[in-house]
Amino acid sequence: MLIDLEKVSLSLSGHTILEEVSFSVNRGEIVTLIGPNGAGKSTVMKIALGLLKPDRGRVHRAGGISIGYMPQKIMIEDILPLSVRDFLTLRPGTTRSQADDVMALVKITHVAASPVQRISGGEMQRVLMARALLGNPDLIVLDEPVQGVNIGGQEELYQLIGRLRDERNCGVLMISHDLHMVMAGTDRVICLNRHVCCSGKPENITAHPEYQALFGREIDAIALYTHHHDHHHDHHGNVVSGEYDGECDHD
């Protein structure tokens, strides 16, 4: 077990933010937090990272665990002359070669020399994901990883997250509002509304009364997203063109 939250509660200015929230993330597992705005998802993530201390409850992290964190967004002053590659190498111990490797992984090598303030929102999301992958962390924590990314790019990034889990045997804790894609790309869903409303496999969660109470108007529109292939992948995860009749070798 990489991280375990047990009956975590937090109040701020007399308002209950979280109430007895419990869940864990294991190695080789993708866990996704969903819930309405104000449900406490980002607060839970900050507690998991050790950035906030709960009023009650316990947080256990595996000894020696390394964590890569992708925030929802980041503000960088326009007056700071900083290329994408320079931004990545600001992480202590990061070499230019390591920065180039993660940029290739998330497909942003074309903006390596661009000022980080001038790239698109979708490209910036990929930069933040690349930064989270530096150092080959045991646990990757992603706050809305596909925000601002187009539909095709969203699919690619969710596939990348799945490949990273498979190839590196890391754990992934993710916040997402994209119910269509996330339901097919996660192992376990935690539905949060200040407390854990329900949790389990995606196909079971959608039938839960509390899930339907929160997302009822979206239920009819949501079918679990299925990734249909007219290609397959080699053992590096690269697309190989041509007809393919077998099962895809990634999630």
Contacts in CASP RR format, 6 or more apart in sequence:
PFRMAT RR
TARGET T0000
AUTHOR 0000-0000-0000
METHOD contacts of the structure
MODEL  1
MLIDLEKVSLSLSGHTILEEVSFSVNRGEIVTLIGPNGAGKSTVMKIALG
LLKPDRGRVHRAGGISIGYMPQKIMIEDILPLSVRDFLTLRPGTTRSQAD
DVMALVKITHVAASPVQRISGGEMQRVLMARALLGNPDLIVLDEPVQGVN
IGGQEELYQLIGRLRDERNCGVLMISHDLHMVMAGTDRVICLNRHVCCSG
KPENITAHPEYQALFGREIDAIALYTHHHDHHHDHHGNVVSGEYDGECDH
D
1 24 0 8 1.000
1 25 0 8 1.000
1 26 0 8 1.000
1 27 0 8 1.000
1 60 0 8 1.000
1 62 0 8 1.000
2 24 0 8 1.000
2 25 0 8 1.000
2 26 0 8 1.000
2 27 0 8 1.000
2 61 0 8 1.000
2 62 0 8 1.000
2 65 0 8 1.000
2 138 0 8 1.000
2 139 0 8 1.000
2 171 0 8 1.000
3 24 0 8 1.000
3 25 0 8 1.000
3 48 0 8 1.000
3 59 0 8 1.000
3 60 0 8 1.000
3 61 0 8 1.000
3 62 0 8 1.000
3 65 0 8 1.000
3 139 0 8 1.000
3 173 0 8 1.000
4 23 0 8 1.000
4 24 0 8 1.000
4 58 0 8 1.000
4 59 0 8 1.000
4 60 0 8 1.000
5 21 0 8 1.000
5 22 0 8 1.000
5 23 0 8 1.000
5 24 0 8 1.000
5 44 0 8 1.000
5 47 0 8 1.000
5 48 0 8 1.000
5 57 0 8 1.000
5 58 0 8 1.000
5 59 0 8 1.000
6 22 0 8 1.000
6 57 0 8 1.000
6 58 0 8 1.000
6 59 0 8 1.000
6 60 0 8 1.000
7 20 0 8 1.000
7 21 0 8 1.000
7 22 0 8 1.000
7 56 0 8 1.000
7 57 0 8 1.000
7 58 0 8 1.000
8 18 0 8 1.000
8 20 0 8 1.000
8 21 0 8 1.000
8 22 0 8 1.000
8 44 0 8 1.000
8 47 0 8 1.000
8 54 0 8 1.000
8 56 0 8 1.000
8 57 0 8 1.000
8 58 0 8 1.000
8 59 0 8 1.000
9 16 0 8 1.000
9 18 0 8 1.000
9 19 0 8 1.000
9 20 0 8 1.000
9 21 0 8 1.000
9 54 0 8 1.000
9 55 0 8 1.000
9 56 0 8 1.000
9 57 0 8 1.000
10 16 0 8 1.000
10 17 0 8 1.000
10 18 0 8 1.000
10 43 0 8 1.000
10 47 0 8 1.000
10 52 0 8 1.000
10 54 0 8 1.000
10 55 0 8 1.000
11 17 0 8 1.000
11 55 0 8 1.000
16 194 0 8 1.000
17 40 0 8 1.000
17 43 0 8 1.000
17 194 0 8 1.000
18 40 0 8 1.000
18 43 0 8 1.000
18 44 0 8 1.000
18 47 0 8 1.000
18 54 0 8 1.000
18 194 0 8 1.000
18 195 0 8 1.000
19 194 0 8 1.000
19 195 0 8 1.000
20 56 0 8 1.000
20 57 0 8 1.000
20 195 0 8 1.000
21 44 0 8 1.000
21 192 0 8 1.000
21 195 0 8 1.000
21 196 0 8 1.000
22 196 0 8 1.000
23 31 0 8 1.000
23 190 0 8 1.000
23 196 0 8 1.000
23 199 0 8 1.000
25 31 0 8 1.000
25 139 0 8 1.000
25 171 0 8 1.000
25 172 0 8 1.000
25 173 0 8 1.000
26 171 0 8 1.000
27 138 0 8 1.000
27 169 0 8 1.000
27 170 0 8 1.000
27 171 0 8 1.000
28 165 0 8 1.000
28 166 0 8 1.000
28 169 0 8 1.000
28 170 0 8 1.000
28 171 0 8 1.000
28 172 0 8 1.000
29 165 0 8 1.000
29 171 0 8 1.000
29 172 0 8 1.000
29 187 0 8 1.000
29 188 0 8 1.000
30 161 0 8 1.000
30 162 0 8 1.000
30 165 0 8 1.000
30 171 0 8 1.000
30 172 0 8 1.000
30 174 0 8 1.000
30 185 0 8 1.000
30 186 0 8 1.000
30 187 0 8 1.000
30 188 0 8 1.000
31 171 0 8 1.000
31 172 0 8 1.000
31 173 0 8 1.000
31 174 0 8 1.000
31 186 0 8 1.000
31 187 0 8 1.000
31 188 0 8 1.000
31 189 0 8 1.000
31 190 0 8 1.000
32 174 0 8 1.000
32 175 0 8 1.000
32 176 0 8 1.000
32 182 0 8 1.000
32 185 0 8 1.000
32 186 0 8 1.000
32 188 0 8 1.000
32 189 0 8 1.000
32 190 0 8 1.000
33 41 0 8 1.000
33 44 0 8 1.000
33 45 0 8 1.000
33 173 0 8 1.000
33 174 0 8 1.000
33 175 0 8 1.000
33 176 0 8 1.000
33 190 0 8 1.000
33 192 0 8 1.000
34 41 0 8 1.000
34 175 0 8 1.000
34 176 0 8 1.000
34 177 0 8 1.000
34 179 0 8 1.000
34 182 0 8 1.000
34 189 0 8 1.000
34 190 0 8 1.000
34 191 0 8 1.000
34 192 0 8 1.000
35 41 0 8 1.000
35 177 0 8 1.000
35 191 0 8 1.000
35 192 0 8 1.000
35 193 0 8 1.000
35 214 0 8 1.000
36 193 0 8 1.000
36 214 0 8 1.000
38 194 0 8 1.000
39 192 0 8 1.000
39 193 0 8 1.000
39 194 0 8 1.000
40 192 0 8 1.000
40 194 0 8 1.000
41 175 0 8 1.000
41 192 0 8 1.000
42 72 0 8 1.000
42 143 0 8 1.000
42 175 0 8 1.000
43 52 0 8 1.000
44 192 0 8 1.000
45 141 0 8 1.000
45 143 0 8 1.000
45 173 0 8 1.000
45 175 0 8 1.000
46 52 0 8 1.000
47 53 0 8 1.000
47 54 0 8 1.000
47 59 0 8 1.000
48 59 0 8 1.000
48 141 0 8 1.000
48 173 0 8 1.000
49 67 0 8 1.000
49 69 0 8 1.000
49 141 0 8 1.000
50 59 0 8 1.000
62 138 0 8 1.000
65 138 0 8 1.000
65 139 0 8 1.000
66 135 0 8 1.000
66 136 0 8 1.000
66 137 0 8 1.000
66 138 0 8 1.000
66 139 0 8 1.000
67 137 0 8 1.000
67 138 0 8 1.000
67 139 0 8 1.000
67 140 0 8 1.000
67 141 0 8 1.000
68 132 0 8 1.000
68 133 0 8 1.000
68 134 0 8 1.000
68 135 0 8 1.000
68 137 0 8 1.000
68 139 0 8 1.000
68 140 0 8 1.000
68 141 0 8 1.000
69 132 0 8 1.000
69 141 0 8 1.000
69 143 0 8 1.000
70 128 0 8 1.000
70 129 0 8 1.000
70 131 0 8 1.000
70 132 0 8 1.000
70 140 0 8 1.000
70 141 0 8 1.000
70 142 0 8 1.000
70 143 0 8 1.000
70 145 0 8 1.000
71 128 0 8 1.000
71 143 0 8 1.000
72 143 0 8 1.000
72 144 0 8 1.000
72 147 0 8 1.000
72 175 0 8 1.000
73 124 0 8 1.000
73 128 0 8 1.000
73 147 0 8 1.000
74 124 0 8 1.000
74 128 0 8 1.000
76 82 0 8 1.000
76 87 0 8 1.000
76 116 0 8 1.000
76 117 0 8 1.000
77 117 0 8 1.000
78 117 0 8 1.000
80 117 0 8 1.000
81 115 0 8 1.000
82 115 0 8 1.000
82 116 0 8 1.000
82 117 0 8 1.000
83 112 0 8 1.000
83 113 0 8 1.000
83 114 0 8 1.000
83 115 0 8 1.000
83 116 0 8 1.000
84 103 0 8 1.000
84 108 0 8 1.000
84 111 0 8 1.000
84 112 0 8 1.000
84 113 0 8 1.000
84 114 0 8 1.000
84 116 0 8 1.000
84 119 0 8 1.000
84 127 0 8 1.000
85 96 0 8 1.000
85 99 0 8 1.000
85 100 0 8 1.000
85 103 0 8 1.000
85 112 0 8 1.000
85 113 0 8 1.000
86 116 0 8 1.000
87 116 0 8 1.000
87 127 0 8 1.000
87 131 0 8 1.000
88 94 0 8 1.000
88 99 0 8 1.000
88 102 0 8 1.000
88 103 0 8 1.000
88 127 0 8 1.000
88 130 0 8 1.000
88 131 0 8 1.000
88 134 0 8 1.000
89 95 0 8 1.000
89 96 0 8 1.000
89 99 0 8 1.000
91 131 0 8 1.000
91 134 0 8 1.000
94 134 0 8 1.000
94 135 0 8 1.000
98 134 0 8 1.000
98 135 0 8 1.000
99 112 0 8 1.000
99 130 0 8 1.000
99 134 0 8 1.000
100 109 0 8 1.000
100 112 0 8 1.000
102 130 0 8 1.000
102 131 0 8 1.000
102 133 0 8 1.000
102 134 0 8 1.000
103 109 0 8 1.000
103 112 0 8 1.000
103 130 0 8 1.000
105 130 0 8 1.000
105 133 0 8 1.000
105 160 0 8 1.000
106 126 0 8 1.000
106 127 0 8 1.000
106 129 0 8 1.000
106 130 0 8 1.000
106 133 0 8 1.000
106 157 0 8 1.000
106 160 0 8 1.000
107 126 0 8 1.000
107 156 0 8 1.000
108 123 0 8 1.000
108 126 0 8 1.000
108 127 0 8 1.000
108 130 0 8 1.000
111 119 0 8 1.000
111 123 0 8 1.000
111 127 0 8 1.000
116 124 0 8 1.000
116 127 0 8 1.000
119 127 0 8 1.000
121 148 0 8 1.000
121 149 0 8 1.000
122 148 0 8 1.000
122 149 0 8 1.000
122 150 0 8 1.000
125 145 0 8 1.000
125 146 0 8 1.000
125 147 0 8 1.000
125 148 0 8 1.000
125 149 0 8 1.000
125 157 0 8 1.000
126 149 0 8 1.000
126 157 0 8 1.000
128 145 0 8 1.000
129 142 0 8 1.000
129 145 0 8 1.000
129 157 0 8 1.000
129 160 0 8 1.000
132 140 0 8 1.000
132 141 0 8 1.000
132 142 0 8 1.000
133 140 0 8 1.000
133 164 0 8 1.000
136 168 0 8 1.000
136 170 0 8 1.000
137 170 0 8 1.000
138 170 0 8 1.000
138 171 0 8 1.000
139 170 0 8 1.000
139 171 0 8 1.000
139 172 0 8 1.000
139 173 0 8 1.000
140 161 0 8 1.000
140 164 0 8 1.000
140 170 0 8 1.000
140 171 0 8 1.000
140 172 0 8 1.000
140 173 0 8 1.000
141 172 0 8 1.000
141 173 0 8 1.000
141 174 0 8 1.000
142 161 0 8 1.000
142 172 0 8 1.000
142 173 0 8 1.000
142 174 0 8 1.000
142 175 0 8 1.000
143 174 0 8 1.000
143 175 0 8 1.000
144 175 0 8 1.000
144 176 0 8 1.000
144 177 0 8 1.000
145 157 0 8 1.000
145 161 0 8 1.000
145 174 0 8 1.000
145 176 0 8 1.000
146 153 0 8 1.000
146 154 0 8 1.000
146 157 0 8 1.000
146 158 0 8 1.000
146 176 0 8 1.000
146 178 0 8 1.000
146 181 0 8 1.000
149 157 0 8 1.000
154 178 0 8 1.000
154 181 0 8 1.000
155 181 0 8 1.000
155 227 0 8 1.000
158 181 0 8 1.000
158 182 0 8 1.000
158 184 0 8 1.000
158 185 0 8 1.000
159 227 0 8 1.000
159 250 0 8 1.000
159 251 0 8 1.000
161 172 0 8 1.000
161 174 0 8 1.000
161 185 0 8 1.000
162 172 0 8 1.000
162 185 0 8 1.000
162 250 0 8 1.000
162 251 0 8 1.000
163 237 0 8 1.000
163 250 0 8 1.000
164 170 0 8 1.000
164 172 0 8 1.000
165 171 0 8 1.000
165 172 0 8 1.000
165 251 0 8 1.000
166 250 0 8 1.000
166 251 0 8 1.000
174 182 0 8 1.000
174 186 0 8 1.000
176 182 0 8 1.000
179 215 0 8 1.000
179 218 0 8 1.000
179 222 0 8 1.000
180 222 0 8 1.000
180 223 0 8 1.000
180 225 0 8 1.000
181 225 0 8 1.000
182 189 0 8 1.000
182 202 0 8 1.000
183 189 0 8 1.000
183 202 0 8 1.000
183 205 0 8 1.000
183 206 0 8 1.000
183 222 0 8 1.000
183 224 0 8 1.000
183 225 0 8 1.000
184 202 0 8 1.000
184 224 0 8 1.000
184 225 0 8 1.000
184 226 0 8 1.000
184 227 0 8 1.000
185 202 0 8 1.000
185 225 0 8 1.000
185 251 0 8 1.000
186 202 0 8 1.000
187 201 0 8 1.000
188 199 0 8 1.000
188 200 0 8 1.000
188 201 0 8 1.000
189 199 0 8 1.000
189 200 0 8 1.000
189 201 0 8 1.000
189 202 0 8 1.000
189 205 0 8 1.000
190 196 0 8 1.000
190 199 0 8 1.000
190 200 0 8 1.000
191 197 0 8 1.000
191 198 0 8 1.000
191 199 0 8 1.000
191 205 0 8 1.000
191 208 0 8 1.000
191 210 0 8 1.000
191 211 0 8 1.000
191 214 0 8 1.000
193 210 0 8 1.000
193 214 0 8 1.000
197 208 0 8 1.000
197 210 0 8 1.000
197 211 0 8 1.000
197 214 0 8 1.000
198 205 0 8 1.000
198 208 0 8 1.000
198 210 0 8 1.000
198 211 0 8 1.000
199 205 0 8 1.000
202 224 0 8 1.000
203 224 0 8 1.000
205 211 0 8 1.000
206 212 0 8 1.000
206 219 0 8 1.000
206 222 0 8 1.000
206 224 0 8 1.000
212 219 0 8 1.000
215 222 0 8 1.000
227 248 0 8 1.000
229 244 0 8 1.000
229 248 0 8 1.000
230 242 0 8 1.000
230 243 0 8 1.000
230 244 0 8 1.000
231 239 0 8 1.000
231 240 0 8 1.000
231 241 0 8 1.000
231 242 0 8 1.000
231 244 0 8 1.000
232 239 0 8 1.000
232 240 0 8 1.000
232 242 0 8 1.000
232 244 0 8 1.000
232 246 0 8 1.000
232 248 0 8 1.000
232 249 0 8 1.000
233 239 0 8 1.000
233 240 0 8 1.000
233 248 0 8 1.000
233 249 0 8 1.000
233 250 0 8 1.000
234 240 0 8 1.000
235 249 0 8 1.000
237 250 0 8 1.000
END
